[in-house]
Amino acid sequence: MLASDNQRLFNNAVIRVQHLHQLAAKMINDFEDSLLPEERRQLSKIFPLSFCNSDYIEAPTGKDETQKSSMLKLLRISFRLIGSWELPSQTLSGTVSNSLTVGNPNQITEKLADLKMGISVLIKGCLDGQPNMDDNDSLPLPFEDFYLTKGENNLRESFRLLACFKTDMHKAETYLRVANCRRSLDSNCTL
């Protein structure tokens, strides 16, 4: 793969994940705006105690660890994060009220699939003919139906789904930005 093609792929991946992160932020803001004040207070206490499916994906725990991670590792983590949302993204239509303008949830699923495919090409480019020693990329995530289970409190589950989607898209955006920056030797890749 030519260096210019590789750079174009990286730039495209960063733009796509930025768009998904912005969309996730809009979705959760619109969702919160549609709630009554008491419902908002209850949810703000709940989410910090919740966990996301991506908590099971081994990833850097802070800025320093992210900075020390290799480009290939950041790409693989991003690949797993995006892949973890392929199935749950289909439930976003049931989560977001029809009155909210967030776009077609099927478009989200398509955007995730396109981004995952692009990251896969970048990973192959980084391997440059070397065997892929990390078969974890193809393993299913634990608790694949994690976001599909509807508990007693649908409002709570909807909020958790949207909050986790936003968090994971932010992580993937950060990792892809740092990986892209690493390609340029004269860039300062600080977070």
C-alpha positions as CSV (number, residue, x, y, z in Angstrom):
1,M,0.0,0.0,0.0
2,L,1.3,3.4,-0.9
3,A,2.1,5.9,1.9
4,S,-0.4,8.4,0.5
5,D,-3.2,5.7,0.3
6,N,-2.3,4.7,3.9
7,Q,-2.5,8.3,5.1
8,R,-5.8,8.8,3.3
9,L,-7.2,5.7,5.0
10,F,-6.0,6.9,8.4
11,N,-7.5,10.4,7.8
12,N,-10.8,8.8,6.6
13,A,-10.9,6.5,9.7
14,V,-10.4,9.5,12.1
15,I,-13.1,11.5,10.3
16,R,-15.6,8.6,10.4
17,V,-15.0,7.9,14.1
18,Q,-15.2,11.7,14.9
19,H,-18.6,11.7,13.2
20,L,-19.8,8.7,15.2
21,H,-18.6,10.3,18.4
22,Q,-20.4,13.5,17.6
23,L,-23.5,11.6,16.6
24,A,-23.4,9.6,19.9
25,A,-23.0,12.9,21.9
26,K,-26.0,14.4,20.1
27,M,-28.1,11.2,20.7
28,I,-27.4,11.3,24.4
29,N,-28.0,15.0,24.7
30,D,-31.3,14.7,22.8
31,F,-32.3,11.8,25.0
32,E,-31.5,13.7,28.2
33,D,-33.3,16.8,26.9
34,S,-36.5,14.6,26.5
35,L,-36.4,13.5,30.1
36,L,-38.2,15.0,33.1
37,P,-35.9,16.7,35.7
38,E,-36.4,13.9,38.2
39,E,-35.6,11.3,35.6
40,R,-32.3,13.1,34.8
41,R,-31.3,13.3,38.4
42,Q,-31.9,9.5,38.8
43,L,-29.9,8.7,35.7
44,S,-26.9,10.9,36.6
45,K,-26.5,8.9,39.8
46,I,-26.8,5.5,37.9
47,F,-24.3,5.7,35.1
48,P,-21.1,6.2,37.1
49,L,-21.9,2.9,38.8
50,S,-22.7,1.1,35.5
51,F,-20.2,-0.6,33.2
52,C,-20.0,-1.0,29.5
53,N,-19.3,-4.0,27.3
54,S,-16.0,-2.4,26.3
55,D,-14.8,-2.7,29.9
56,Y,-13.9,-6.3,28.8
57,I,-11.6,-5.1,26.0
58,E,-8.0,-4.7,27.2
59,A,-7.2,-1.1,26.6
60,P,-4.9,1.7,28.0
61,T,-6.2,3.0,31.2
62,G,-5.0,6.6,30.9
63,K,-3.2,9.1,28.8
64,D,0.3,7.9,29.7
65,E,-0.5,4.3,28.8
66,T,-2.2,5.4,25.6
67,Q,1.0,7.4,24.6
68,K,3.1,4.3,25.3
69,S,1.0,1.9,23.2
70,S,2.1,0.9,19.8
71,M,0.2,2.1,16.7
72,L,-0.8,-1.5,16.0
73,K,-2.1,-2.0,19.5
74,L,-4.2,1.2,19.2
75,L,-5.6,0.1,15.9
76,R,-6.5,-3.4,17.3
77,I,-8.2,-1.9,20.3
78,S,-10.1,0.5,18.0
79,F,-11.1,-2.4,15.8
80,R,-12.5,-4.3,18.9
81,L,-14.3,-1.2,20.2
82,I,-16.0,-0.6,16.8
83,G,-16.8,-4.3,16.4
84,S,-18.4,-4.4,19.8
85,W,-21.1,-2.0,18.6
86,E,-22.1,-3.8,15.3
87,L,-24.9,-5.7,16.9
88,P,-25.9,-3.3,19.7
89,S,-26.1,-0.4,17.2
90,Q,-29.2,-2.1,15.8
91,T,-31.0,-1.5,19.0
92,L,-30.4,2.2,19.0
93,S,-33.6,2.6,17.0
94,G,-35.6,1.3,20.0
95,T,-33.6,3.5,22.4
96,V,-34.0,6.8,20.7
97,S,-37.5,8.3,20.4
98,N,-38.9,8.9,16.9
99,S,-39.2,12.6,17.8
100,L,-35.5,13.0,18.1
101,T,-33.5,13.7,15.0
102,V,-30.5,11.4,15.1
103,G,-30.6,9.8,11.7
104,N,-31.3,6.3,10.8
105,P,-29.9,3.7,13.2
106,N,-29.2,1.5,10.2
107,Q,-26.8,4.2,9.0
108,I,-25.0,3.9,12.3
109,T,-24.6,0.2,11.8
110,E,-23.3,0.7,8.3
111,K,-20.9,3.5,9.4
112,L,-19.5,1.1,12.1
113,A,-19.1,-1.7,9.5
114,D,-17.3,0.6,7.1
115,L,-15.0,2.0,9.8
116,K,-14.2,-1.6,11.1
117,M,-13.3,-2.6,7.5
118,G,-11.0,0.5,7.1
119,I,-9.3,-0.2,10.4
120,S,-8.8,-3.9,9.3
121,V,-7.0,-2.6,6.2
122,L,-4.8,-0.3,8.3
123,I,-4.0,-3.2,10.6
124,K,-3.0,-5.4,7.6
125,G,-0.8,-2.5,6.4
126,C,1.0,-2.3,9.7
127,L,1.6,-6.0,9.7
128,D,3.2,-5.6,6.2
129,G,3.1,-9.3,5.4
130,Q,3.9,-10.5,8.9
131,P,1.6,-13.1,10.4
132,N,-1.1,-11.7,12.7
133,M,-0.1,-13.0,16.1
134,D,-3.2,-11.6,17.8
135,D,-6.1,-13.7,16.9
136,N,-8.2,-11.9,19.5
137,D,-9.5,-9.6,16.8
138,S,-11.8,-12.2,15.5
139,L,-13.0,-13.6,18.8
140,P,-16.5,-12.7,19.9
141,L,-16.7,-10.3,22.7
142,P,-17.9,-11.7,26.1
143,F,-21.5,-11.1,26.7
144,E,-22.3,-10.4,23.0
145,D,-25.9,-9.6,23.9
146,F,-24.9,-7.3,26.8
147,Y,-26.8,-4.3,25.5
148,L,-29.7,-6.3,24.2
149,T,-31.1,-7.4,27.6
150,K,-33.9,-5.2,28.7
151,G,-34.2,-4.9,32.4
152,E,-37.0,-3.7,34.6
153,N,-36.1,-0.1,33.9
154,N,-36.1,0.6,30.1
155,L,-35.2,4.3,30.7
156,R,-32.1,3.2,32.6
157,E,-31.1,0.6,29.9
158,S,-31.6,3.2,27.2
159,F,-29.4,5.7,29.0
160,R,-26.7,3.1,29.6
161,L,-26.7,2.1,25.9
162,L,-26.3,5.7,24.7
163,A,-23.7,6.6,27.4
164,C,-21.6,3.5,26.6
165,F,-21.8,4.2,22.8
166,K,-20.6,7.8,23.4
167,T,-17.8,6.6,25.7
168,D,-16.6,3.9,23.3
169,M,-16.7,6.2,20.3
170,H,-14.6,8.7,22.3
171,K,-12.1,6.0,23.1
172,A,-11.9,4.8,19.5
173,E,-11.5,8.4,18.3
174,T,-8.6,9.0,20.8
175,Y,-6.8,5.8,19.8
176,L,-7.1,6.4,16.1
177,R,-5.9,10.0,16.4
178,V,-2.8,8.9,18.4
179,A,-2.2,6.1,15.9
180,N,-2.5,8.5,13.0
181,C,-0.2,11.0,14.6
182,R,2.4,8.3,15.2
183,R,2.7,7.9,11.4
184,S,4.1,11.4,11.1
185,L,7.6,11.5,12.7
186,D,7.7,15.3,13.1
187,S,4.3,15.5,14.9
188,N,3.8,15.9,18.6
189,C,1.4,13.2,19.6
190,T,0.4,14.3,23.0
191,L,-3.2,14.0,24.2
